[in-house]
């Protein structure tokens, strides 16, 4: 009995192991934290608090979602402050 174990995702993974991952920024969480996805194997990375790239686990997705909320609140407040100070 012969079974084919080859999956369509085998090639992109091979490509990455040969040539390295080709990460694209898929999300800007804050100025420093971004989420990256490999265009070949769809592996996801993120920047941690030390500025290093780490695998994007569900836990880090959660952290990034919180960071994003805080960041967007801050920037919207900052933009309001700039807008009001430019009137005076
Ligand atoms: Zn890859």
PDB file of the backbone (N, CA, C, O) and the ligand in Angstrom, with CONECT records:
HET     ZN  A 101       1
ATOM      1  N   UNK A   1       0.833  -1.199   0.000  1.00  0.00           N
ATOM      2  CA  UNK A   1       0.000   0.000   0.000  1.00  0.00           C
ATOM      3  C   UNK A   1       0.875   1.258   0.000  1.00  0.00           C
ATOM      4  O   UNK A   1       1.827   1.394   0.768  1.00  0.00           O
ATOM      5  N   UNK A   2       0.506   2.153  -0.886  1.00  0.00           N
ATOM      6  CA  UNK A   2       1.304   3.377  -0.991  1.00  0.00           C
ATOM      7  C   UNK A   2       0.450   4.601  -0.633  1.00  0.00           C
ATOM      8  O   UNK A   2      -0.673   4.766  -1.109  1.00  0.00           O
ATOM      9  N   UNK A   3       1.000   5.407   0.182  1.00  0.00           N
ATOM     10  CA  UNK A   3       0.257   6.585   0.625  1.00  0.00           C
ATOM     11  C   UNK A   3       1.054   7.850   0.286  1.00  0.00           C
ATOM     12  O   UNK A   3       2.246   7.936   0.581  1.00  0.00           O
ATOM     13  N   UNK A   4       0.408   8.801  -0.316  1.00  0.00           N
ATOM     14  CA  UNK A   4       1.107  10.053  -0.620  1.00  0.00           C
ATOM     15  C   UNK A   4       0.966  11.011   0.561  1.00  0.00           C
ATOM     16  O   UNK A   4      -0.132  11.384   0.973  1.00  0.00           O
ATOM     17  N   UNK A   5       2.103  11.380   1.070  1.00  0.00           N
ATOM     18  CA  UNK A   5       2.094  12.286   2.215  1.00  0.00           C
ATOM     19  C   UNK A   5       2.419  13.719   1.799  1.00  0.00           C
ATOM     20  O   UNK A   5       2.443  14.639   2.617  1.00  0.00           O
ATOM     21  N   UNK A   6       2.669  13.877   0.493  1.00  0.00           N
ATOM     22  CA  UNK A   6       3.059  15.207   0.022  1.00  0.00           C
ATOM     23  C   UNK A   6       1.879  16.169   0.081  1.00  0.00           C
ATOM     24  O   UNK A   6       0.808  15.891  -0.458  1.00  0.00           O
ATOM     25  N   UNK A   7       2.085  17.285   0.732  1.00  0.00           N
ATOM     26  CA  UNK A   7       1.033  18.295   0.833  1.00  0.00           C
ATOM     27  C   UNK A   7       1.400  19.504  -0.018  1.00  0.00           C
ATOM     28  O   UNK A   7       2.579  19.725  -0.292  1.00  0.00           O
ATOM     29  N   UNK A   8       0.417  20.287  -0.440  1.00  0.00           N
ATOM     30  CA  UNK A   8       0.738  21.458  -1.275  1.00  0.00           C
ATOM     31  C   UNK A   8       1.574  22.510  -0.549  1.00  0.00           C
ATOM     32  O   UNK A   8       2.193  23.367  -1.180  1.00  0.00           O
ATOM     33  N   UNK A   9       1.587  22.436   0.787  1.00  0.00           N
ATOM     34  CA  UNK A   9       2.351  23.433   1.536  1.00  0.00           C
ATOM     35  C   UNK A   9       3.815  23.022   1.686  1.00  0.00           C
ATOM     36  O   UNK A   9       4.608  23.743   2.292  1.00  0.00           O
ATOM     37  N   UNK A  10       4.164  21.883   1.142  1.00  0.00           N
ATOM     38  CA  UNK A  10       5.539  21.400   1.285  1.00  0.00           C
ATOM     39  C   UNK A  10       6.530  22.290   0.533  1.00  0.00           C
ATOM     40  O   UNK A  10       7.615  22.586   1.034  1.00  0.00           O
ATOM     41  N   UNK A  11       6.148  22.705  -0.660  1.00  0.00           N
ATOM     42  CA  UNK A  11       7.080  23.514  -1.437  1.00  0.00           C
ATOM     43  C   UNK A  11       7.413  24.855  -0.786  1.00  0.00           C
ATOM     44  O   UNK A  11       8.591  25.186  -0.655  1.00  0.00           O
ATOM     45  N   UNK A  12       6.407  25.642  -0.371  1.00  0.00           N
ATOM     46  CA  UNK A  12       6.758  26.925   0.263  1.00  0.00           C
ATOM     47  C   UNK A  12       7.677  26.750   1.459  1.00  0.00           C
ATOM     48  O   UNK A  12       8.582  27.556   1.674  1.00  0.00           O
ATOM     49  N   UNK A  13       7.445  25.691   2.246  1.00  0.00           N
ATOM     50  CA  UNK A  13       8.289  25.455   3.421  1.00  0.00           C
ATOM     51  C   UNK A  13       9.721  25.142   2.995  1.00  0.00           C
ATOM     52  O   UNK A  13      10.683  25.587   3.621  1.00  0.00           O
ATOM     53  N   UNK A  14       9.841  24.364   1.914  1.00  0.00           N
ATOM     54  CA  UNK A  14      11.162  24.040   1.386  1.00  0.00           C
ATOM     55  C   UNK A  14      11.845  25.296   0.877  1.00  0.00           C
ATOM     56  O   UNK A  14      13.038  25.513   1.088  1.00  0.00           O
ATOM     57  N   UNK A  15      11.062  26.109   0.207  1.00  0.00           N
ATOM     58  CA  UNK A  15      11.576  27.374  -0.325  1.00  0.00           C
ATOM     59  C   UNK A  15      12.139  28.219   0.812  1.00  0.00           C
ATOM     60  O   UNK A  15      13.232  28.773   0.698  1.00  0.00           O
ATOM     61  N   UNK A  16      11.394  28.317   1.904  1.00  0.00           N
ATOM     62  CA  UNK A  16      11.819  29.136   3.040  1.00  0.00           C
ATOM     63  C   UNK A  16      13.081  28.584   3.688  1.00  0.00           C
ATOM     64  O   UNK A  16      13.958  29.345   4.098  1.00  0.00           O
ATOM     65  N   UNK A  17      13.173  27.251   3.780  1.00  0.00           N
ATOM     66  CA  UNK A  17      14.358  26.673   4.420  1.00  0.00           C
ATOM     67  C   UNK A  17      15.588  26.862   3.533  1.00  0.00           C
ATOM     68  O   UNK A  17      16.718  26.877   4.022  1.00  0.00           O
ATOM     69  N   UNK A  18      15.356  27.006   2.216  1.00  0.00           N
ATOM     70  CA  UNK A  18      16.477  27.218   1.298  1.00  0.00           C
ATOM     71  C   UNK A  18      16.851  28.691   1.191  1.00  0.00           C
ATOM     72  O   UNK A  18      18.025  29.053   1.261  1.00  0.00           O
ATOM     73  N   UNK A  19      15.854  29.519   1.023  1.00  0.00           N
ATOM     74  CA  UNK A  19      16.117  30.938   0.743  1.00  0.00           C
ATOM     75  C   UNK A  19      15.788  31.874   1.895  1.00  0.00           C
ATOM     76  O   UNK A  19      16.092  33.066   1.847  1.00  0.00           O
ATOM     77  N   UNK A  20      15.170  31.328   2.925  1.00  0.00           N
ATOM     78  CA  UNK A  20      14.775  32.165   4.050  1.00  0.00           C
ATOM     79  C   UNK A  20      13.367  32.686   3.858  1.00  0.00           C
ATOM     80  O   UNK A  20      12.848  32.710   2.742  1.00  0.00           O
ATOM     81  N   UNK A  21      12.750  33.105   4.955  1.00  0.00           N
ATOM     82  CA  UNK A  21      11.380  33.605   4.903  1.00  0.00           C
ATOM     83  C   UNK A  21      11.336  34.980   4.244  1.00  0.00           C
ATOM     84  O   UNK A  21      12.296  35.749   4.286  1.00  0.00           O
ATOM     85  N   UNK A  22      10.206  35.253   3.646  1.00  0.00           N
ATOM     86  CA  UNK A  22      10.009  36.537   2.985  1.00  0.00           C
ATOM     87  C   UNK A  22       8.872  37.270   3.708  1.00  0.00           C
ATOM     88  O   UNK A  22       7.716  37.231   3.287  1.00  0.00           O
ATOM     89  N   UNK A  23       9.239  37.936   4.806  1.00  0.00           N
ATOM     90  CA  UNK A  23       8.211  38.542   5.650  1.00  0.00           C
ATOM     91  C   UNK A  23       7.732  39.879   5.129  1.00  0.00           C
ATOM     92  O   UNK A  23       8.508  40.708   4.654  1.00  0.00           O
ATOM     93  N   UNK A  24       6.425  40.059   5.233  1.00  0.00           N
ATOM     94  CA  UNK A  24       5.813  41.338   4.887  1.00  0.00           C
ATOM     95  C   UNK A  24       5.093  41.854   6.127  1.00  0.00           C
ATOM     96  O   UNK A  24       4.555  41.075   6.914  1.00  0.00           O
ATOM     97  N   UNK A  25       5.090  43.167   6.294  1.00  0.00           N
ATOM     98  CA  UNK A  25       4.369  43.746   7.422  1.00  0.00           C
ATOM     99  C   UNK A  25       2.875  43.641   7.133  1.00  0.00           C
ATOM    100  O   UNK A  25       2.387  44.179   6.140  1.00  0.00           O
ATOM    101  N   UNK A  26       2.158  42.945   8.006  1.00  0.00           N
ATOM    102  CA  UNK A  26       0.721  42.777   7.789  1.00  0.00           C
ATOM    103  C   UNK A  26      -0.087  43.672   8.721  1.00  0.00           C
ATOM    104  O   UNK A  26      -1.257  43.958   8.467  1.00  0.00           O
ATOM    105  N   UNK A  27       0.559  44.113   9.810  1.00  0.00           N
ATOM    106  CA  UNK A  27      -0.164  44.964  10.744  1.00  0.00           C
ATOM    107  C   UNK A  27       0.806  45.831  11.519  1.00  0.00           C
ATOM    108  O   UNK A  27       1.840  45.356  11.988  1.00  0.00           O
ATOM    109  N   UNK A  28       0.467  47.115  11.654  1.00  0.00           N
ATOM    110  CA  UNK A  28       1.265  47.983  12.504  1.00  0.00           C
ATOM    111  C   UNK A  28       0.507  48.160  13.795  1.00  0.00           C
ATOM    112  O   UNK A  28      -0.543  48.802  13.837  1.00  0.00           O
ATOM    113  N   UNK A  29       1.061  47.572  14.867  1.00  0.00           N
ATOM    114  CA  UNK A  29       0.379  47.615  16.157  1.00  0.00           C
ATOM    115  C   UNK A  29       0.677  48.944  16.848  1.00  0.00           C
ATOM    116  O   UNK A  29      -0.235  49.681  17.222  1.00  0.00           O
ATOM    117  N   UNK A  30       1.970  49.239  17.011  1.00  0.00           N
ATOM    118  CA  UNK A  30       2.405  50.536  17.533  1.00  0.00           C
ATOM    119  C   UNK A  30       3.562  50.993  16.655  1.00  0.00           C
ATOM    120  O   UNK A  30       3.850  50.365  15.637  1.00  0.00           O
ATOM    121  N   UNK A  31       4.231  52.084  17.039  1.00  0.00           N
ATOM    122  CA  UNK A  31       5.388  52.545  16.261  1.00  0.00           C
ATOM    123  C   UNK A  31       6.475  51.469  16.215  1.00  0.00           C
ATOM    124  O   UNK A  31       7.193  51.339  15.223  1.00  0.00           O
ATOM    125  N   UNK A  32       6.584  50.706  17.296  1.00  0.00           N
ATOM    126  CA  UNK A  32       7.670  49.745  17.414  1.00  0.00           C
ATOM    127  C   UNK A  32       7.247  48.301  17.167  1.00  0.00           C
ATOM    128  O   UNK A  32       8.054  47.476  16.739  1.00  0.00           O
ATOM    129  N   UNK A  33       5.997  48.004  17.433  1.00  0.00           N
ATOM    130  CA  UNK A  33       5.523  46.622  17.312  1.00  0.00           C
ATOM    131  C   UNK A  33       4.754  46.439  16.007  1.00  0.00           C
ATOM    132  O   UNK A  33       3.796  47.159  15.723  1.00  0.00           O
ATOM    133  N   UNK A  34       5.189  45.473  15.234  1.00  0.00           N
ATOM    134  CA  UNK A  34       4.522  45.154  13.981  1.00  0.00           C
ATOM    135  C   UNK A  34       4.311  43.653  13.885  1.00  0.00           C
ATOM    136  O   UNK A  34       4.991  42.867  14.543  1.00  0.00           O
ATOM    137  N   UNK A  35       3.353  43.276  13.050  1.00  0.00           N
ATOM    138  CA  UNK A  35       3.132  41.865  12.781  1.00  0.00           C
ATOM    139  C   UNK A  35       3.563  41.567  11.353  1.00  0.00           C
ATOM    140  O   UNK A  35       3.268  42.325  10.429  1.00  0.00           O
ATOM    141  N   UNK A  36       4.262  40.459  11.187  1.00  0.00           N
ATOM    142  CA  UNK A  36       4.786  40.078   9.878  1.00  0.00           C
ATOM    143  C   UNK A  36       4.236  38.718   9.474  1.00  0.00           C
ATOM    144  O   UNK A  36       4.004  37.853  10.319  1.00  0.00           O
ATOM    145  N   UNK A  37       4.030  38.541   8.170  1.00  0.00           N
ATOM    146  CA  UNK A  37       3.624  37.233   7.653  1.00  0.00           C
ATOM    147  C   UNK A  37       4.534  36.877   6.491  1.00  0.00           C
ATOM    148  O   UNK A  37       4.803  37.709   5.625  1.00  0.00           O
ATOM    149  N   UNK A  38       5.011  35.626   6.476  1.00  0.00           N
ATOM    150  CA  UNK A  38       5.843  35.157   5.378  1.00  0.00           C
ATOM    151  C   UNK A  38       4.946  34.935   4.162  1.00  0.00           C
ATOM    152  O   UNK A  38       3.926  34.252   4.252  1.00  0.00           O
ATOM    153  N   UNK A  39       5.325  35.508   3.041  1.00  0.00           N
ATOM    154  CA  UNK A  39       4.470  35.407   1.855  1.00  0.00           C
ATOM    155  C   UNK A  39       4.494  34.007   1.250  1.00  0.00           C
ATOM    156  O   UNK A  39       3.668  33.698   0.392  1.00  0.00           O
ATOM    157  N   UNK A  40       5.423  33.157   1.678  1.00  0.00           N
ATOM    158  CA  UNK A  40       5.508  31.800   1.124  1.00  0.00           C
ATOM    159  C   UNK A  40       4.816  30.767   2.017  1.00  0.00           C
ATOM    160  O   UNK A  40       3.967  30.013   1.542  1.00  0.00           O
ATOM    161  N   UNK A  41       5.168  30.726   3.297  1.00  0.00           N
ATOM    162  CA  UNK A  41       4.628  29.678   4.174  1.00  0.00           C
ATOM    163  C   UNK A  41       3.600  30.201   5.170  1.00  0.00           C
ATOM    164  O   UNK A  41       3.046  29.430   5.954  1.00  0.00           O
ATOM    165  N   UNK A  42       3.338  31.527   5.143  1.00  0.00           N
ATOM    166  CA  UNK A  42       2.325  32.160   6.014  1.00  0.00           C
ATOM    167  C   UNK A  42       2.676  32.099   7.495  1.00  0.00           C
ATOM    168  O   UNK A  42       1.805  32.240   8.353  1.00  0.00           O
ATOM    169  N   UNK A  43       3.956  31.887   7.790  1.00  0.00           N
ATOM    170  CA  UNK A  43       4.392  31.918   9.180  1.00  0.00           C
ATOM    171  C   UNK A  43       4.311  33.362   9.673  1.00  0.00           C
ATOM    172  O   UNK A  43       4.686  34.289   8.955  1.00  0.00           O
ATOM    173  N   UNK A  44       3.821  33.550  10.897  1.00  0.00           N
ATOM    174  CA  UNK A  44       3.637  34.893  11.418  1.00  0.00           C
ATOM    175  C   UNK A  44       4.614  35.205  12.545  1.00  0.00           C
ATOM    176  O   UNK A  44       4.882  34.377  13.416  1.00  0.00           O
ATOM    177  N   UNK A  45       5.130  36.417  12.498  1.00  0.00           N
ATOM    178  CA  UNK A  45       6.051  36.890  13.528  1.00  0.00           C
ATOM    179  C   UNK A  45       5.549  38.214  14.095  1.00  0.00           C
ATOM    180  O   UNK A  45       4.731  38.902  13.484  1.00  0.00           O
ATOM    181  N   UNK A  46       6.050  38.549  15.261  1.00  0.00           N
ATOM    182  CA  UNK A  46       5.764  39.864  15.812  1.00  0.00           C
ATOM    183  C   UNK A  46       6.990  40.372  16.557  1.00  0.00           C
ATOM    184  O   UNK A  46       7.920  39.611  16.829  1.00  0.00           O
ATOM    185  N   UNK A  47       6.989  41.647  16.881  1.00  0.00           N
ATOM    186  CA  UNK A  47       8.085  42.229  17.649  1.00  0.00           C
ATOM    187  C   UNK A  47       7.703  42.164  19.119  1.00  0.00           C
ATOM    188  O   UNK A  47       6.597  42.559  19.487  1.00  0.00           O
ATOM    189  N   UNK A  48       8.597  41.677  19.958  1.00  0.00           N
ATOM    190  CA  UNK A  48       8.282  41.659  21.390  1.00  0.00           C
ATOM    191  C   UNK A  48       8.807  42.926  22.054  1.00  0.00           C
ATOM    192  O   UNK A  48       9.339  43.812  21.385  1.00  0.00           O
ATOM    193  N   UNK A  49       8.655  43.008  23.380  1.00  0.00           N
ATOM    194  CA  UNK A  49       9.004  44.246  24.093  1.00  0.00           C
ATOM    195  C   UNK A  49      10.496  44.559  24.023  1.00  0.00           C
ATOM    196  O   UNK A  49      10.900  45.698  24.255  1.00  0.00           O
ATOM    197  N   UNK A  50      11.313  43.560  23.707  1.00  0.00           N
ATOM    198  CA  UNK A  50      12.756  43.800  23.586  1.00  0.00           C
ATOM    199  C   UNK A  50      13.162  44.184  22.165  1.00  0.00           C
ATOM    200  O   UNK A  50      14.336  44.443  21.896  1.00  0.00           O
ATOM    201  N   UNK A  51      12.199  44.219  21.270  1.00  0.00           N
ATOM    202  CA  UNK A  51      12.493  44.581  19.892  1.00  0.00           C
ATOM    203  C   UNK A  51      12.949  43.411  19.040  1.00  0.00           C
ATOM    204  O   UNK A  51      13.377  43.595  17.901  1.00  0.00           O
ATOM    205  N   UNK A  52      12.857  42.191  19.598  1.00  0.00           N
ATOM    206  CA  UNK A  52      13.248  41.004  18.832  1.00  0.00           C
ATOM    207  C   UNK A  52      12.040  40.410  18.117  1.00  0.00           C
ATOM    208  O   UNK A  52      10.899  40.571  18.550  1.00  0.00           O
ATOM    209  N   UNK A  53      12.313  39.723  17.021  1.00  0.00           N
ATOM    210  CA  UNK A  53      11.236  39.062  16.298  1.00  0.00           C
ATOM    211  C   UNK A  53      10.977  37.689  16.901  1.00  0.00           C
ATOM    212  O   UNK A  53      11.898  36.894  17.082  1.00  0.00           O
ATOM    213  N   UNK A  54       9.719  37.424  17.206  1.00  0.00           N
ATOM    214  CA  UNK A  54       9.332  36.138  17.779  1.00  0.00           C
ATOM    215  C   UNK A  54       8.100  35.624  17.048  1.00  0.00           C
ATOM    216  O   UNK A  54       7.411  36.377  16.359  1.00  0.00           O
ATOM    217  N   UNK A  55       7.836  34.344  17.205  1.00  0.00           N
ATOM    218  CA  UNK A  55       6.675  33.748  16.553  1.00  0.00           C
ATOM    219  C   UNK A  55       5.386  34.335  17.133  1.00  0.00           C
ATOM    220  O   UNK A  55       5.251  34.506  18.345  1.00  0.00           O
ATOM    221  N   UNK A  56       4.452  34.634  16.244  1.00  0.00           N
ATOM    222  CA  UNK A  56       3.183  35.214  16.683  1.00  0.00           C
ATOM    223  C   UNK A  56       2.232  34.118  17.154  1.00  0.00           C
ATOM    224  O   UNK A  56       1.553  33.465  16.361  1.00  0.00           O
ATOM    225  N   UNK A  57       2.210  33.942  18.465  1.00  0.00           N
ATOM    226  CA  UNK A  57       1.342  32.932  19.070  1.00  0.00           C
ATOM    227  C   UNK A  57       0.003  33.595  19.422  1.00  0.00           C
ATOM    228  O   UNK A  57      -0.078  34.822  19.468  1.00  0.00           O
ATOM    229  N   UNK A  58      -1.045  32.799  19.670  1.00  0.00           N
ATOM    230  CA  UNK A  58      -2.332  33.396  20.058  1.00  0.00           C
ATOM    231  C   UNK A  58      -2.207  34.341  21.245  1.00  0.00           C
ATOM    232  O   UNK A  58      -2.932  35.331  21.336  1.00  0.00           O
ATOM    233  N   UNK A  59      -1.284  34.034  22.157  1.00  0.00           N
ATOM    234  CA  UNK A  59      -1.069  34.888  23.328  1.00  0.00           C
ATOM    235  C   UNK A  59      -0.554  36.267  22.908  1.00  0.00           C
ATOM    236  O   UNK A  59      -1.003  37.293  23.418  1.00  0.00           O
ATOM    237  N   UNK A  60       0.398  36.272  21.966  1.00  0.00           N
ATOM    238  CA  UNK A  60       0.947  37.540  21.505  1.00  0.00           C
ATOM    239  C   UNK A  60      -0.050  38.312  20.650  1.00  0.00           C
ATOM    240  O   UNK A  60      -0.037  39.543  20.626  1.00  0.00           O
ATOM    241  N   UNK A  61      -0.919  37.577  19.943  1.00  0.00           N
ATOM    242  CA  UNK A  61      -1.985  38.234  19.189  1.00  0.00           C
ATOM    243  C   UNK A  61      -2.873  39.025  20.132  1.00  0.00           C
ATOM    244  O   UNK A  61      -3.286  40.145  19.831  1.00  0.00           O
ATOM    245  N   UNK A  62      -3.159  38.424  21.276  1.00  0.00           N
ATOM    246  CA  UNK A  62      -3.986  39.065  22.294  1.00  0.00           C
ATOM    247  C   UNK A  62      -3.298  40.313  22.829  1.00  0.00           C
ATOM    248  O   UNK A  62      -3.907  41.377  22.939  1.00  0.00           O
ATOM    249  N   UNK A  63      -2.006  40.164  23.163  1.00  0.00           N
ATOM    250  CA  UNK A  63      -1.219  41.291  23.685  1.00  0.00           C
ATOM    251  C   UNK A  63      -1.196  42.422  22.659  1.00  0.00           C
ATOM    252  O   UNK A  63      -1.369  43.589  23.010  1.00  0.00           O
ATOM    253  N   UNK A  64      -0.984  42.074  21.393  1.00  0.00           N
ATOM    254  CA  UNK A  64      -0.932  43.079  20.336  1.00  0.00           C
ATOM    255  C   UNK A  64      -2.264  43.802  20.170  1.00  0.00           C
ATOM    256  O   UNK A  64      -2.297  45.004  19.904  1.00  0.00           O
ATOM    257  N   UNK A  65      -3.361  43.063  20.329  1.00  0.00           N
ATOM    258  CA  UNK A  65      -4.690  43.674  20.214  1.00  0.00           C
ATOM    259  C   UNK A  65      -4.885  44.720  21.311  1.00  0.00           C
ATOM    260  O   UNK A  65      -5.469  45.778  21.077  1.00  0.00           O
ATOM    261  N   UNK A  66      -4.388  44.408  22.513  1.00  0.00           N
ATOM    262  CA  UNK A  66      -4.484  45.353  23.631  1.00  0.00           C
ATOM    263  C   UNK A  66      -3.591  46.565  23.368  1.00  0.00           C
ATOM    264  O   UNK A  66      -4.002  47.711  23.552  1.00  0.00           O
ATOM    265  N   UNK A  67      -2.368  46.287  22.935  1.00  0.00           N
ATOM    266  CA  UNK A  67      -1.416  47.361  22.616  1.00  0.00           C
ATOM    267  C   UNK A  67      -1.981  48.292  21.554  1.00  0.00           C
ATOM    268  O   UNK A  67      -1.856  49.513  21.641  1.00  0.00           O
ATOM    269  N   UNK A  68      -2.608  47.683  20.545  1.00  0.00           N
ATOM    270  CA  UNK A  68      -3.167  48.457  19.441  1.00  0.00           C
ATOM    271  C   UNK A  68      -4.256  49.401  19.941  1.00  0.00           C
ATOM    272  O   UNK A  68      -4.335  50.556  19.522  1.00  0.00           O
ATOM    273  N   UNK A  69      -5.100  48.887  20.849  1.00  0.00           N
ATOM    274  CA  UNK A  69      -6.174  49.712  21.410  1.00  0.00           C
ATOM    275  C   UNK A  69      -5.606  50.897  22.174  1.00  0.00           C
ATOM    276  O   UNK A  69      -6.063  52.028  22.012  1.00  0.00           O
ATOM    277  N   UNK A  70      -4.593  50.627  23.017  1.00  0.00           N
ATOM    278  CA  UNK A  70      -3.965  51.688  23.809  1.00  0.00           C
ATOM    279  C   UNK A  70      -3.309  52.702  22.874  1.00  0.00           C
ATOM    280  O   UNK A  70      -3.436  53.912  23.060  1.00  0.00           O
ATOM    281  N   UNK A  71      -2.618  52.195  21.883  1.00  0.00           N
ATOM    282  CA  UNK A  71      -1.891  53.049  20.947  1.00  0.00           C
ATOM    283  C   UNK A  71      -2.836  53.951  20.162  1.00  0.00           C
ATOM    284  O   UNK A  71      -2.561  55.141  20.008  1.00  0.00           O
ATOM    285  N   UNK A  72      -3.942  53.406  19.664  1.00  0.00           N
ATOM    286  CA  UNK A  72      -4.867  54.212  18.864  1.00  0.00           C
ATOM    287  C   UNK A  72      -5.556  55.262  19.729  1.00  0.00           C
ATOM    288  O   UNK A  72      -5.872  56.353  19.254  1.00  0.00           O
ATOM    289  N   UNK A  73      -5.789  54.931  21.000  1.00  0.00           N
ATOM    290  CA  UNK A  73      -6.369  55.901  21.930  1.00  0.00           C
ATOM    291  C   UNK A  73      -5.408  57.063  22.131  1.00  0.00           C
ATOM    292  O   UNK A  73      -5.800  58.230  22.094  1.00  0.00           O
ATOM    293  N   UNK A  74      -4.127  56.716  22.347  1.00  0.00           N
ATOM    294  CA  UNK A  74      -3.101  57.720  22.568  1.00  0.00           C
ATOM    295  C   UNK A  74      -2.941  58.633  21.363  1.00  0.00           C
ATOM    296  O   UNK A  74      -2.887  59.855  21.507  1.00  0.00           O
ATOM    297  N   UNK A  75      -2.865  58.043  20.176  1.00  0.00           N
ATOM    298  CA  UNK A  75      -2.631  58.842  18.983  1.00  0.00           C
ATOM    299  C   UNK A  75      -3.824  59.737  18.673  1.00  0.00           C
ATOM    300  O   UNK A  75      -3.649  60.857  18.194  1.00  0.00           O
ATOM    301  N   UNK A  76      -5.039  59.253  18.942  1.00  0.00           N
ATOM    302  CA  UNK A  76      -6.211  60.080  18.667  1.00  0.00           C
ATOM    303  C   UNK A  76      -6.269  61.265  19.626  1.00  0.00           C
ATOM    304  O   UNK A  76      -6.707  62.354  19.257  1.00  0.00           O
ATOM    305  N   UNK A  77      -5.816  61.036  20.879  1.00  0.00           N
ATOM    306  CA  UNK A  77      -5.783  62.123  21.845  1.00  0.00           C
ATOM    307  C   UNK A  77      -4.713  63.140  21.443  1.00  0.00           C
ATOM    308  O   UNK A  77      -4.918  64.351  21.532  1.00  0.00           O
ATOM    309  N   UNK A  78      -3.580  62.622  21.004  1.00  0.00           N
ATOM    310  CA  UNK A  78      -2.479  63.480  20.575  1.00  0.00           C
ATOM    311  C   UNK A  78      -2.900  64.337  19.383  1.00  0.00           C
ATOM    312  O   UNK A  78      -2.594  65.528  19.318  1.00  0.00           O
ATOM    313  N   UNK A  79      -3.604  63.715  18.447  1.00  0.00           N
ATOM    314  CA  UNK A  79      -4.062  64.451  17.277  1.00  0.00           C
ATOM    315  C   UNK A  79      -5.035  65.551  17.649  1.00  0.00           C
ATOM    316  O   UNK A  79      -5.032  66.627  17.051  1.00  0.00           O
ATOM    317  N   UNK A  80      -5.877  65.272  18.651  1.00  0.00           N
ATOM    318  CA  UNK A  80      -6.820  66.304  19.135  1.00  0.00           C
ATOM    319  C   UNK A  80      -6.053  67.463  19.756  1.00  0.00           C
ATOM    320  O   UNK A  80      -6.389  68.628  19.546  1.00  0.00           O
ATOM    321  N   UNK A  81      -5.011  67.127  20.530  1.00  0.00           N
ATOM    322  CA  UNK A  81      -4.205  68.161  21.180  1.00  0.00           C
ATOM    323  C   UNK A  81      -3.512  69.037  20.148  1.00  0.00           C
ATOM    324  O   UNK A  81      -3.456  70.258  20.297  1.00  0.00           O
ATOM    325  N   UNK A  82      -2.996  68.423  19.122  1.00  0.00           N
ATOM    326  CA  UNK A  82      -2.322  69.170  18.054  1.00  0.00           C
ATOM    327  C   UNK A  82      -3.343  70.077  17.353  1.00  0.00           C
ATOM    328  O   UNK A  82      -3.053  71.231  17.038  1.00  0.00           O
ATOM    329  N   UNK A  83      -4.540  69.532  17.116  1.00  0.00           N
ATOM    330  CA  UNK A  83      -5.579  70.284  16.425  1.00  0.00           C
ATOM    331  C   UNK A  83      -5.996  71.507  17.249  1.00  0.00           C
ATOM    332  O   UNK A  83      -6.156  72.597  16.700  1.00  0.00           O
ATOM    333  N   UNK A  84      -6.174  71.331  18.568  1.00  0.00           N
ATOM    334  CA  UNK A  84      -6.607  72.446  19.405  1.00  0.00           C
ATOM    335  C   UNK A  84      -5.495  73.479  19.577  1.00  0.00           C
ATOM    336  O   UNK A  84      -5.763  74.679  19.636  1.00  0.00           O
ATOM    337  N   UNK A  85      -4.240  73.010  19.657  1.00  0.00           N
ATOM    338  CA  UNK A  85      -3.143  73.951  19.853  1.00  0.00           C
ATOM    339  C   UNK A  85      -2.863  74.763  18.590  1.00  0.00           C
ATOM    340  O   UNK A  85      -2.320  75.865  18.668  1.00  0.00           O
ATOM    341  N   UNK A  86      -3.232  74.223  17.427  1.00  0.00           N
ATOM    342  CA  UNK A  86      -2.993  74.941  16.176  1.00  0.00           C
ATOM    343  C   UNK A  86      -4.027  76.042  15.958  1.00  0.00           C
ATOM    344  O   UNK A  86      -3.816  76.974  15.182  1.00  0.00           O
ATOM    345  N   UNK A  87      -5.165  75.907  16.674  1.00  0.00           N
ATOM    346  CA  UNK A  87      -6.217  76.949  16.555  1.00  0.00           C
ATOM    347  C   UNK A  87      -5.760  78.211  17.285  1.00  0.00           C
ATOM    348  O   UNK A  87      -5.954  79.318  16.784  1.00  0.00           O
ATOM    349  N   UNK A  88      -5.149  78.052  18.477  1.00  0.00           N
ATOM    350  CA  UNK A  88      -4.739  79.189  19.290  1.00  0.00           C
ATOM    351  C   UNK A  88      -3.555  79.955  18.697  1.00  0.00           C
ATOM    352  O   UNK A  88      -3.103  80.940  19.280  1.00  0.00           O
TER     353      UNK A  88
HETATM  354 ZN    ZN A 101       8.378  31.288   5.140  1.00  0.00          ZN
END
